[in-house]
Amino acid sequence: MTFYAVLTGQLEHASDLTPDGLSDVMTDLHLASEMMAGWTPGHITSFARRGGGGWQIVLNRPRLALRATLYCCAVVQRRGHAAATRIAVADGDGTLPPERDPNAGHGPVFMASIRALETMAPKTRLCHAAGGPDAAIYRLAGAICARWTAAQARAVAEMLPLPRATQAAAASRLGITRAAVQQALAGADYRALIAAIGHMEAWA
């Protein structure tokens, strides 16, 4: 077995999306997973849909799980129209087949992540199966990202990937001013979130 982080997500109000709309969001998450693979050397990610509005991403760098979780939230919410996803995270031992399909994965980490999503309290956006401090950080981060506007989510989505972009580069890609990026990040509580991410990645 290998030590993984598993993100199990469920789109909110997925039944309200058109088939094309649902497919587009899932494509965004799949592309996000592929981008994460380039964050650090040797980082491997895998994505799979789980029926309806469900999805799962597996990371072989569990210390990056909070960054990855918030990035997934931002990728979905930048679409606007109240698009959002709930995510339950677990880290631990698991096994993936050679093709790395999460739907064929097994082991304690997969079971813990799925069970955590199934038992999440109503209106909770993020949770961590480990409980304790990890669960507290994810719960607070989820409360913050639940308030993001689409513009704030777009700015956060530009800043979370590694290596970290400058605000000037983010502004150029978004076609807005640097001041607008700064305003969006301030409204998204990005500084607090990136500090929490830094602590999580340093401890892991």
C-alpha positions in Angstrom: 0.0 0.0 0.0 1.0 3.7 -0.5 0.2 6.7 1.7 -2.3 8.9 -0.2 -4.6 11.8 0.3 -8.1 11.1 -1.2 -10.5 14.0 -1.9 -14.1 12.8 -2.4 -16.4 15.5 -3.6 -20.1 16.0 -4.4 -21.3 18.9 -6.5 -24.1 20.9 -4.7 -27.3 21.0 -6.6 -25.9 18.8 -9.4 -29.4 17.8 -10.5 -30.0 21.4 -11.4 -27.2 21.4 -13.9 -27.8 20.5 -17.6 -25.9 17.4 -18.8 -23.5 19.7 -20.6 -23.1 21.9 -17.6 -22.3 18.9 -15.4 -19.8 17.6 -17.9 -18.1 21.0 -18.1 -17.6 21.1 -14.3 -16.2 17.6 -14.2 -13.8 18.5 -17.1 -12.6 21.5 -15.0 -11.9 19.2 -12.1 -10.2 16.7 -14.3 -7.9 19.4 -15.7 -7.3 20.7 -12.2 -6.1 17.2 -11.1 -3.8 17.1 -14.1 -2.4 20.5 -13.2 -1.8 19.5 -9.6 0.5 16.7 -10.9 3.0 19.4 -11.9 3.1 21.2 -8.6 6.1 19.3 -7.2 8.5 16.7 -8.6 7.1 13.2 -8.4 3.6 14.4 -7.6 1.0 12.0 -9.0 -2.7 12.7 -9.1 -5.7 10.7 -10.4 -9.3 11.8 -11.1 -12.5 9.9 -11.5 -16.2 10.7 -11.6 -18.4 8.8 -9.1 -21.8 9.0 -10.7 -24.1 12.0 -10.8 -22.3 14.9 -9.3 -19.7 12.8 -7.4 -16.0 12.9 -8.1 -12.7 11.8 -6.5 -9.0 12.9 -6.7 -6.1 10.9 -5.3 -2.8 12.6 -4.4 0.5 10.9 -3.6 1.6 14.0 -1.7 -0.8 14.2 1.2 0.8 17.4 2.5 -0.6 19.2 -0.5 -4.2 18.1 0.3 -5.5 21.4 1.8 -4.0 23.4 -1.2 -5.6 20.9 -3.6 -8.9 21.0 -1.8 -9.2 24.7 -1.9 -8.0 24.8 -5.5 -10.9 22.4 -6.4 -13.3 24.6 -4.6 -12.0 27.7 -6.5 -12.1 25.9 -9.9 -15.8 25.0 -9.4 -16.9 28.3 -7.9 -15.2 30.5 -10.5 -18.0 29.4 -12.8 -20.5 31.4 -10.7 -24.2 30.6 -10.7 -23.9 29.2 -7.2 -21.7 26.4 -8.4 -20.0 24.7 -5.5 -18.7 21.4 -4.3 -18.5 19.7 -0.9 -15.3 17.8 -0.2 -14.2 15.2 2.4 -10.5 14.5 2.7 -8.7 11.6 4.3 -5.0 10.5 4.2 -3.7 7.1 4.9 -2.9 3.8 3.2 -4.4 2.7 0.0 -3.8 0.9 -3.3 -4.4 2.0 -6.9 -4.2 -0.2 -9.9 -1.5 0.5 -12.6 -3.9 2.7 -14.5 -4.4 4.7 -11.3 -8.2 4.8 -11.6 -9.6 6.0 -8.2 -12.8 4.0 -8.8 -10.7 0.9 -8.6 -8.7 2.0 -5.6 -9.1 0.3 -2.3 -7.8 0.5 1.3 -8.6 2.4 4.5 -8.0 5.9 3.0 -10.6 5.4 0.3 -13.2 4.1 2.8 -12.4 7.0 5.3 -12.8 9.7 2.6 -16.1 8.3 1.3 -17.5 7.7 4.8 -16.5 11.3 5.8 -18.5 12.7 2.9 -21.5 10.6 3.6 -21.6 11.7 7.3 -20.7 15.4 6.8 -23.0 17.8 8.7 -25.5 19.7 6.5 -24.2 22.9 5.0 -20.6 21.9 5.8 -18.4 22.6 2.8 -15.1 20.8 3.8 -14.1 18.2 6.3 -11.2 16.0 7.2 -11.7 12.4 8.3 -8.9 12.5 10.9 -10.9 14.8 13.2 -9.0 17.0 15.7 -6.9 20.0 14.4 -7.1 18.8 10.8 -10.9 18.7 10.9 -11.0 22.2 12.5 -8.8 23.7 9.8 -10.8 22.2 7.0 -14.1 23.3 8.6 -12.9 26.9 8.9 -11.4 26.9 5.4 -14.7 25.6 4.1 -16.7 28.3 5.8 -14.4 30.9 4.2 -14.6 29.5 0.7 -18.3 29.1 0.9 -18.5 33.0 0.8 -16.4 33.4 -2.3 -17.8 35.2 -5.3 -17.0 34.0 -8.8 -14.4 36.8 -9.2 -12.8 35.9 -5.9 -12.7 32.2 -6.8 -11.0 33.1 -10.2 -8.3 35.1 -8.4 -7.7 32.3 -5.8 -7.5 29.7 -8.6 -4.7 31.6 -10.2 -2.7 32.0 -6.9 -2.9 28.5 -5.3 -1.0 26.4 -7.9 2.7 25.7 -7.4 5.0 27.4 -8.1 3.0 30.3 -6.9 2.2 33.0 -9.4 2.7 36.7 -8.8 -0.4 38.9 -8.5 0.8 40.7 -11.7 0.9 37.4 -13.6 -2.6 36.5 -12.3 -3.9 39.8 -13.4 -2.5 39.4 -16.8 -4.1 35.9 -17.2 -7.4 37.1 -16.0 -7.4 40.3 -18.1 -7.9 42.6 -15.1 -5.7 45.0 -13.1 -3.4 44.0 -10.3 -5.5 46.1 -8.0 -8.6 44.1 -8.9 -6.7 40.9 -8.1 -5.6 42.3 -4.7 -9.2 43.3 -4.0 -10.5 39.9 -4.9 -7.9 38.1 -2.8 -8.6 40.3 0.2 -12.3 39.6 -0.1 -11.6 35.8 -0.3 -9.5 35.9 2.9 -6.6 34.5 0.8 -3.9 35.6 3.2 -5.4 33.6 6.0 -5.9 30.6 3.8 -2.4 30.6 2.4 -1.0 30.9 5.9 -3.1 27.8 7.0 -1.8 26.0 3.9 1.7 26.9 4.7 1.4 25.5 8.2 -0.2 22.3 7.0 2.5 21.7 4.4 5.3 22.4 6.9 3.9 20.0 9.4 3.3 17.1 7.0 
